Amino acid sequence: EITIVTSVFNRVALDCAAIDIKHVRLDQNNRYLEDVDSGLNNCLTFEANIDQTGRALVQDIVMSLFDEGAVAVVPIDTSANPTITDSYQILSMRTAKIIEWKPNTVKLRLYNDRTGNKEEIWMLKKNVAIIENPLYAVINEPNSTMQRLIRKLSLLDSVDEKVGAAKLDMIIQLPYVIKGETRRNQAEERRKDLEMQIANSPLGVAYIDGTEKVTQLNRPLENNLLKQIEYLTNLLYGQLGITTTILDGTADEKTMLNYYNRTIEPIASAIADEMKRKFLTKTARSQNQSIEYFRDPF
């Protein structure tokens, strides 16, 4: 999972974090006019909390999206109590894992930077930005391409561990027919004796009788796991709009444009739209305030 899956997640998260998400004011045609000097804009562009910059927060959001399927962005320090009034400034924010859902509230596991512990709290949905992964069907669904790929990689690792274990994988042919119980016990004693010889010898040397034969099984049984993993990896890249050239940095302009439009834009839009919906009041939106994302092509 670490070799293939996490590298893809990290690449997408880094590219999403490179997009500027800002609290801005728009003109009458909904075009960018100016940045708004607010605590929310400071969190998104400069310092999200005592541990993270604004860019690190966005990367954390995207990585959590891919791992969990949905993530909550919680205002930590505010100028007023959000449960009493809607007019408050957000001074810091963090990501939180959603543990339980109710009609109007969610249970969150959240890091408390005062105590250094993770705590579980209930919060109203209207006060928390709940961002769902727009690529959920490809990445997080139980039988999706990504989950199948993770299972296949786990199987391949277990097969590799068995192949790399300290086993000789050999068969000893004894000079008599093993059918009765007595002969079977003799064969078992002979096998244990040979194991003890090899185990107790510093160089792993043992002896056998002149009438006995040893057959070495030097080749594991073939399986098509590697072909299936290659197929699922290519299928996943296609569904995510990613190519190997994007990952190694040699993609041309057309490929990168397709990648940004089909993969990065839905994620950035999900983050910006949910924050706009939860963190900007109706009054602020009527004053043409908005949360927008911008990509600098240069």
N, C-alpha and C positions, 0 to 999 in steps of 0.2 A: 504493500500500500504506500509506503514511504517513497519508493523509487519512482513510481509512475503517477499515482493519484495526487500526492501532496505537492509534487513539482508543478502539476497543472493548476491546482488550487492557488499556490503561491504566485504563479505567473499572473493569473487573472486578478488576484487581490492586489498585487503591486500596480497593475495597469489601472485598476479602479481607483487606487489611492492617488495616482498621478493626475486624476481629473479633479479640478477645483470645484468644491461645493461651497456656495456662499449664500449668506443672507443679504439680499439685494433689494433695491427699489426699482420698479419698472416704470416706463412712460405709459401714455394712454394707448399705445399700440403693443403693449406687453413686450417691449424691448428693453434691454439692460440700460439703466440710467446711472446708478451709482451703488456702491456698497453701503450697507447700513452699519453704523458703528454700534454694535450690540454685543452682549455677552455670548449670544448664540453664534454670531459670526466669528467671534474670538475662539470659541470652542472648535469650530469647523476648520478654521484656517491657521490657528497658531497653537493654542494649548487646550486640549480637551479636558484633562485632569492632571493631577500631580504626577502621574506616571506616563502619560501619553501625549504626543503632539496631535494636532488635528488630522494629519496624514496617517499616523499610526492608528488612530481611532477608526478611520475608514477601512484600513487594511484588516483590523480586528473584526469589524462588522462583516466584511465579505468572507473571511475565513470561517467565522462562526455560522454564517448563512449556509456555507457548503457543508459544514459538519453537522449542524442541527436541523437545517431546513427553514428555521425561523429564528430571529434574534430580536431582543428588545434593547432599545437605546433609552437609558433612564437619566433624567436630570438629577444630579446629585446635590449640588449647591444651587439654591435659587434665592432671589431677593424677597420672595413672599411664599406663603404656603400654597402649593398648587391645588390642594383640596378645598381651599376657601375662595380663591380668586383665580381668574384666568390671566390677569395682568401681572406677569412676573418675568424677571430676567433670569435666563439660564446662565449660571456661572461656570458649571462643570458638568460633564456627562460621562457615562460609562456604558459598556455593553453588558447584558445580563442574559443568562440562560433561562428560557421559559420552561417551568416544570409542570405547571397545571393551568388549565384554562377554565374560566367561568364566563357566564354571559357578559358581565361588565368589568370583570377583574381578571388579573393573571397573577400567578405565583412565580416569583423570580428568585434565582440564586445569584446574588450580587456581591461583589467584593467591597468591603468596607475599608476605605483607606485610613480611617481613624484607628481601627483596632487591628487591621491586617488579617482579618478573618472573612470568609465567605458566609453570608447570611441569607436566609430565605424570608422574603417579605411579600405581602399582597399589595398590589397597586391597581388603581383604576386604569382601564385601557385608554381613556381619553388623555391621561397624563404621560403615557409611555408610547414611544414610537415602536410599533411592532412591524418589523420588515420581514417579509416572506421571500424565499428564494424564487425568482422567476424561472429558474432552471430546475425546479424541484422534481419534475417528472423524469428528468434525465439523471439527476444526481442522487436525490434522497428517497425516491420511491422504492419500496422494498424489493421489487424485482427489476429495477431500472438497470440501464447499461453500466453505470458506475458501480452499483452494488454487486452486480454479477462479476465485474472485473475484480473487485476487491476479494470476493470469495475465491475466484480462480487463482489470484496471486497468493492467497493464504494456502490453498491446496498445493501450489507449486513449491512454496517454502517448506511445507511439511514433507513432500516427496524428496526435496533436496537434503533435508536433515537426515532422512532415513538412508539415502544413498551415501551421505558423508559420514555416517556413524562408523564406529570402530568394529566392523563386522568382516569376517573372512568370506562368508557366502560360499561355502564349499560342501560337497557331498562325499562321504566315505563309503566305498563299496566293500562290504565285509565278505569273507570267503565262505559264507554259509547262508542258507535261506532263512529269513526271519518271518516265521509264521506262528510259532508257538510262543507262549508266555515266557518260557525259560530263555529262548533265543533273543526275544525282545529285551529282556532284562540284561542279557550279556551285551547286546548292542548299545544299550543305554549306558552301561558301565564303561564300555570302550569309548563312547563319545565324551563322557565326563573326564576320563583319563587323559584324552587328547587335549581337551580344553585346559585341564590343569597343567599339562606340559607346556602349552603355549603361553598360558598366563604367568607361570612361574619362571619362564626362561627370559633372561634380560634381552636376548636378541629375537625372541619369538620362534625358537627352533624346537621341533618335536620329531618323534620317530614313529613309524608305522611298521606293521608286519609286511613281509615280502609278498604275501598273497592279497593284501589290501590295496585298493586303488582310490585315488583322490581326484574328484572332478571339481574344477574351480568354476564358479558362476561369476564370471567377470563382467557381465553386461546386465544392467537392470532391464526390467520389462519396459517396452516402449509405451508411451502415452502421448496423446495429442494436446496436452495442456498448453504447451508453448504456442502452438498454432491458434488455439482458442483465445489465448491472451492477446496475441498479435491482432487477431480479428476484432476482439472487443475494444482494444485500444484504438484502432483505426476508426471503428464505429463511433466511439466516444468522441474522438477528435472531430469527426464530421458533424455530430449532433451539437457540439459546443461551438462549432465554427473556428476550431483551432487546427493549425497544421504544425508539423515539426519545424518548419522555417520560422514560425512565430516564436517558438520556444528557444531556438538557437540564435535568433536575432538577424536572420538573413532574409526575412519576408519582404516582398516588394510592396509598393504603395497600394496596389489594388487589393492584395491579400490583407493588409493591415486595415484598410478601410472597411472591408467586409467583417473583419474580426471586431472592430470597434462598434460597428452598427448592429451586429447580431448577438454579440456576447457582452460587451462592456456597457453599451447604452441601456439595455433593460435593467441591469443591476444598479447603475448610477441613477436611473430614473426612479426605481423603486425606493432607493434611500432618500432622494430629494423630495419625492411626492409625499412619502409618509411623514417626514419631518415637517413639511409645509402644512400637512393636514393636522398634525398634533401640536406643533410648537408655535404656530402663528394663529392668533385669534382672528375672529371674523372682522374685527375693526382693523387689524393690521393688514389683512388681505384687501379690505376696501380702500386702504391707503396705498395700494399697489406694491405692498411688500411681498416678497416671495423668496423661496429657496431654490436656486438654480444651480446647474452644473455646467462647467465650461472646460473644454479640452483645447489646450494650446498646441496647434499642429507644429509649432516651431520649438 
